[in-house]
Amino acid sequence: MSRHFVILDSAKEEFKEIKQYVKREFGDMIWNEVNHEYKTAFTLIKSNPQSGSPIEELKELGINHI
């Protein structure tokens, strides 16, 4: 079952910084590989939302559905 997920604005900003760093230090070819890995990970999360383990810090705040 595929689910919708949200990427926080703060994470989007960090992603932009990662992109700039990787492109500057390693070039476009490596960035394309890294970006593909991110996209693959997002696809796996969407299609297998129950995989992985709960985030303990969120559980302590009473947030159990993440």
Chimera marker file (.cmm) of the C-alpha trace (Angstrom):
<marker_set name="trace">
<marker id="1" x="0.000" y="0.000" z="0.000" r="1" g="1" b="0" radius="0.5"/>
<marker id="2" x="1.492" y="3.305" z="-1.092" r="1" g="1" b="0" radius="0.5"/>
<marker id="3" x="1.158" y="6.305" z="1.204" r="1" g="1" b="0" radius="0.5"/>
<marker id="4" x="1.615" y="10.024" z="0.918" r="1" g="1" b="0" radius="0.5"/>
<marker id="5" x="4.432" y="11.526" z="2.925" r="1" g="1" b="0" radius="0.5"/>
<marker id="6" x="5.550" y="15.056" z="3.631" r="1" g="1" b="0" radius="0.5"/>
<marker id="7" x="9.060" y="16.435" z="3.509" r="1" g="1" b="0" radius="0.5"/>
<marker id="8" x="9.514" y="19.304" z="5.955" r="1" g="1" b="0" radius="0.5"/>
<marker id="9" x="10.618" y="22.683" z="4.623" r="1" g="1" b="0" radius="0.5"/>
<marker id="10" x="13.687" y="22.496" z="6.849" r="1" g="1" b="0" radius="0.5"/>
<marker id="11" x="14.625" y="19.165" z="5.250" r="1" g="1" b="0" radius="0.5"/>
<marker id="12" x="14.165" y="20.678" z="1.791" r="1" g="1" b="0" radius="0.5"/>
<marker id="13" x="16.623" y="23.428" z="2.708" r="1" g="1" b="0" radius="0.5"/>
<marker id="14" x="19.131" y="20.890" z="4.006" r="1" g="1" b="0" radius="0.5"/>
<marker id="15" x="18.692" y="18.889" z="0.806" r="1" g="1" b="0" radius="0.5"/>
<marker id="16" x="19.556" y="21.991" z="-1.233" r="1" g="1" b="0" radius="0.5"/>
<marker id="17" x="22.700" y="22.462" z="0.866" r="1" g="1" b="0" radius="0.5"/>
<marker id="18" x="23.665" y="18.828" z="0.365" r="1" g="1" b="0" radius="0.5"/>
<marker id="19" x="23.120" y="19.204" z="-3.373" r="1" g="1" b="0" radius="0.5"/>
<marker id="20" x="25.314" y="22.303" z="-3.553" r="1" g="1" b="0" radius="0.5"/>
<marker id="21" x="28.060" y="20.649" z="-1.511" r="1" g="1" b="0" radius="0.5"/>
<marker id="22" x="28.100" y="17.396" z="-3.476" r="1" g="1" b="0" radius="0.5"/>
<marker id="23" x="28.069" y="19.176" z="-6.824" r="1" g="1" b="0" radius="0.5"/>
<marker id="24" x="30.838" y="21.556" z="-5.747" r="1" g="1" b="0" radius="0.5"/>
<marker id="25" x="33.083" y="18.910" z="-4.191" r="1" g="1" b="0" radius="0.5"/>
<marker id="26" x="32.382" y="15.888" z="-6.404" r="1" g="1" b="0" radius="0.5"/>
<marker id="27" x="30.643" y="17.076" z="-9.583" r="1" g="1" b="0" radius="0.5"/>
<marker id="28" x="27.383" y="16.537" z="-11.391" r="1" g="1" b="0" radius="0.5"/>
<marker id="29" x="27.873" y="12.835" z="-12.071" r="1" g="1" b="0" radius="0.5"/>
<marker id="30" x="28.186" y="11.997" z="-8.371" r="1" g="1" b="0" radius="0.5"/>
<marker id="31" x="25.255" y="14.295" z="-7.564" r="1" g="1" b="0" radius="0.5"/>
<marker id="32" x="23.108" y="12.397" z="-10.072" r="1" g="1" b="0" radius="0.5"/>
<marker id="33" x="23.991" y="9.138" z="-8.311" r="1" g="1" b="0" radius="0.5"/>
<marker id="34" x="23.249" y="10.581" z="-4.860" r="1" g="1" b="0" radius="0.5"/>
<marker id="35" x="19.968" y="12.088" z="-6.062" r="1" g="1" b="0" radius="0.5"/>
<marker id="36" x="18.955" y="8.731" z="-7.545" r="1" g="1" b="0" radius="0.5"/>
<marker id="37" x="19.658" y="7.078" z="-4.172" r="1" g="1" b="0" radius="0.5"/>
<marker id="38" x="17.416" y="9.619" z="-2.426" r="1" g="1" b="0" radius="0.5"/>
<marker id="39" x="14.601" y="9.017" z="-4.912" r="1" g="1" b="0" radius="0.5"/>
<marker id="40" x="14.941" y="5.258" z="-4.510" r="1" g="1" b="0" radius="0.5"/>
<marker id="41" x="14.780" y="5.599" z="-0.724" r="1" g="1" b="0" radius="0.5"/>
<marker id="42" x="11.644" y="7.781" z="-0.942" r="1" g="1" b="0" radius="0.5"/>
<marker id="43" x="9.987" y="5.235" z="-3.219" r="1" g="1" b="0" radius="0.5"/>
<marker id="44" x="10.778" y="2.431" z="-0.768" r="1" g="1" b="0" radius="0.5"/>
<marker id="45" x="9.396" y="4.445" z="2.149" r="1" g="1" b="0" radius="0.5"/>
<marker id="46" x="6.190" y="5.219" z="0.253" r="1" g="1" b="0" radius="0.5"/>
<marker id="47" x="5.617" y="1.613" z="-0.765" r="1" g="1" b="0" radius="0.5"/>
<marker id="48" x="6.694" y="0.090" z="2.593" r="1" g="1" b="0" radius="0.5"/>
<marker id="49" x="5.660" y="2.599" z="5.268" r="1" g="1" b="0" radius="0.5"/>
<marker id="50" x="5.797" y="0.000" z="8.049" r="1" g="1" b="0" radius="0.5"/>
<marker id="51" x="9.430" y="-0.916" z="7.401" r="1" g="1" b="0" radius="0.5"/>
<marker id="52" x="12.166" y="0.434" z="9.600" r="1" g="1" b="0" radius="0.5"/>
<marker id="53" x="11.785" y="1.260" z="13.244" r="1" g="1" b="0" radius="0.5"/>
<marker id="54" x="9.845" y="3.879" z="15.200" r="1" g="1" b="0" radius="0.5"/>
<marker id="55" x="11.563" y="7.148" z="16.052" r="1" g="1" b="0" radius="0.5"/>
<marker id="56" x="11.923" y="6.962" z="19.830" r="1" g="1" b="0" radius="0.5"/>
<marker id="57" x="12.020" y="10.737" z="20.320" r="1" g="1" b="0" radius="0.5"/>
<marker id="58" x="8.634" y="11.077" z="18.620" r="1" g="1" b="0" radius="0.5"/>
<marker id="59" x="7.147" y="8.242" z="20.654" r="1" g="1" b="0" radius="0.5"/>
<marker id="60" x="8.168" y="10.102" z="23.804" r="1" g="1" b="0" radius="0.5"/>
<marker id="61" x="6.121" y="13.070" z="22.544" r="1" g="1" b="0" radius="0.5"/>
<marker id="62" x="3.085" y="10.833" z="22.003" r="1" g="1" b="0" radius="0.5"/>
<marker id="63" x="3.442" y="10.689" z="18.221" r="1" g="1" b="0" radius="0.5"/>
<marker id="64" x="3.167" y="7.027" z="17.319" r="1" g="1" b="0" radius="0.5"/>
<marker id="65" x="2.087" y="7.007" z="13.670" r="1" g="1" b="0" radius="0.5"/>
<marker id="66" x="5.449" y="8.062" z="12.177" r="1" g="1" b="0" radius="0.5"/>
<link id1="1" id2="2" r="1" g="1" b="0" radius="0.2"/>
<link id1="2" id2="3" r="1" g="1" b="0" radius="0.2"/>
<link id1="3" id2="4" r="1" g="1" b="0" radius="0.2"/>
<link id1="4" id2="5" r="1" g="1" b="0" radius="0.2"/>
<link id1="5" id2="6" r="1" g="1" b="0" radius="0.2"/>
<link id1="6" id2="7" r="1" g="1" b="0" radius="0.2"/>
<link id1="7" id2="8" r="1" g="1" b="0" radius="0.2"/>
<link id1="8" id2="9" r="1" g="1" b="0" radius="0.2"/>
<link id1="9" id2="10" r="1" g="1" b="0" radius="0.2"/>
<link id1="10" id2="11" r="1" g="1" b="0" radius="0.2"/>
<link id1="11" id2="12" r="1" g="1" b="0" radius="0.2"/>
<link id1="12" id2="13" r="1" g="1" b="0" radius="0.2"/>
<link id1="13" id2="14" r="1" g="1" b="0" radius="0.2"/>
<link id1="14" id2="15" r="1" g="1" b="0" radius="0.2"/>
<link id1="15" id2="16" r="1" g="1" b="0" radius="0.2"/>
<link id1="16" id2="17" r="1" g="1" b="0" radius="0.2"/>
<link id1="17" id2="18" r="1" g="1" b="0" radius="0.2"/>
<link id1="18" id2="19" r="1" g="1" b="0" radius="0.2"/>
<link id1="19" id2="20" r="1" g="1" b="0" radius="0.2"/>
<link id1="20" id2="21" r="1" g="1" b="0" radius="0.2"/>
<link id1="21" id2="22" r="1" g="1" b="0" radius="0.2"/>
<link id1="22" id2="23" r="1" g="1" b="0" radius="0.2"/>
<link id1="23" id2="24" r="1" g="1" b="0" radius="0.2"/>
<link id1="24" id2="25" r="1" g="1" b="0" radius="0.2"/>
<link id1="25" id2="26" r="1" g="1" b="0" radius="0.2"/>
<link id1="26" id2="27" r="1" g="1" b="0" radius="0.2"/>
<link id1="27" id2="28" r="1" g="1" b="0" radius="0.2"/>
<link id1="28" id2="29" r="1" g="1" b="0" radius="0.2"/>
<link id1="29" id2="30" r="1" g="1" b="0" radius="0.2"/>
<link id1="30" id2="31" r="1" g="1" b="0" radius="0.2"/>
<link id1="31" id2="32" r="1" g="1" b="0" radius="0.2"/>
<link id1="32" id2="33" r="1" g="1" b="0" radius="0.2"/>
<link id1="33" id2="34" r="1" g="1" b="0" radius="0.2"/>
<link id1="34" id2="35" r="1" g="1" b="0" radius="0.2"/>
<link id1="35" id2="36" r="1" g="1" b="0" radius="0.2"/>
<link id1="36" id2="37" r="1" g="1" b="0" radius="0.2"/>
<link id1="37" id2="38" r="1" g="1" b="0" radius="0.2"/>
<link id1="38" id2="39" r="1" g="1" b="0" radius="0.2"/>
<link id1="39" id2="40" r="1" g="1" b="0" radius="0.2"/>
<link id1="40" id2="41" r="1" g="1" b="0" radius="0.2"/>
<link id1="41" id2="42" r="1" g="1" b="0" radius="0.2"/>
<link id1="42" id2="43" r="1" g="1" b="0" radius="0.2"/>
<link id1="43" id2="44" r="1" g="1" b="0" radius="0.2"/>
<link id1="44" id2="45" r="1" g="1" b="0" radius="0.2"/>
<link id1="45" id2="46" r="1" g="1" b="0" radius="0.2"/>
<link id1="46" id2="47" r="1" g="1" b="0" radius="0.2"/>
<link id1="47" id2="48" r="1" g="1" b="0" radius="0.2"/>
<link id1="48" id2="49" r="1" g="1" b="0" radius="0.2"/>
<link id1="49" id2="50" r="1" g="1" b="0" radius="0.2"/>
<link id1="50" id2="51" r="1" g="1" b="0" radius="0.2"/>
<link id1="51" id2="52" r="1" g="1" b="0" radius="0.2"/>
<link id1="52" id2="53" r="1" g="1" b="0" radius="0.2"/>
<link id1="53" id2="54" r="1" g="1" b="0" radius="0.2"/>
<link id1="54" id2="55" r="1" g="1" b="0" radius="0.2"/>
<link id1="55" id2="56" r="1" g="1" b="0" radius="0.2"/>
<link id1="56" id2="57" r="1" g="1" b="0" radius="0.2"/>
<link id1="57" id2="58" r="1" g="1" b="0" radius="0.2"/>
<link id1="58" id2="59" r="1" g="1" b="0" radius="0.2"/>
<link id1="59" id2="60" r="1" g="1" b="0" radius="0.2"/>
<link id1="60" id2="61" r="1" g="1" b="0" radius="0.2"/>
<link id1="61" id2="62" r="1" g="1" b="0" radius="0.2"/>
<link id1="62" id2="63" r="1" g="1" b="0" radius="0.2"/>
<link id1="63" id2="64" r="1" g="1" b="0" radius="0.2"/>
<link id1="64" id2="65" r="1" g="1" b="0" radius="0.2"/>
<link id1="65" id2="66" r="1" g="1" b="0" radius="0.2"/>
</marker_set>
